[in-house]
Amino acid sequence: MKSFIFFIIIACTLALAAAFAASNDQLVDFNYLIALDSFKLSSLLIGAFVSGFVVAAVCMSLFMMKLRLSLSKFKRKSKRQVVELERLRAAEIKG
């Protein structure tokens, strides 16, 4: 069910993007560092959206990698503390 809903959302998004591209076919001048060129307005907006999405995905993946490394560090530390606590409990019983 979850994958079906995801498929419907993707299909609706693609349909809206196609409608957007069809209704915005005018040419605009885009001045980037090297030159000036004419692009369709819809192409520029979709390109800006995709590049922003890629930058956000890279930043989020770096943040998630940092969190996963931190979590694994804390798990190792916790495991060592549990082993030490069990050893101390066993030593207390013997003593």
Secondary structure as UniProt FT lines:
FT   HELIX           2..23
FT   STRAND          27..31
FT   STRAND          36..40
FT   HELIX           41..94
//
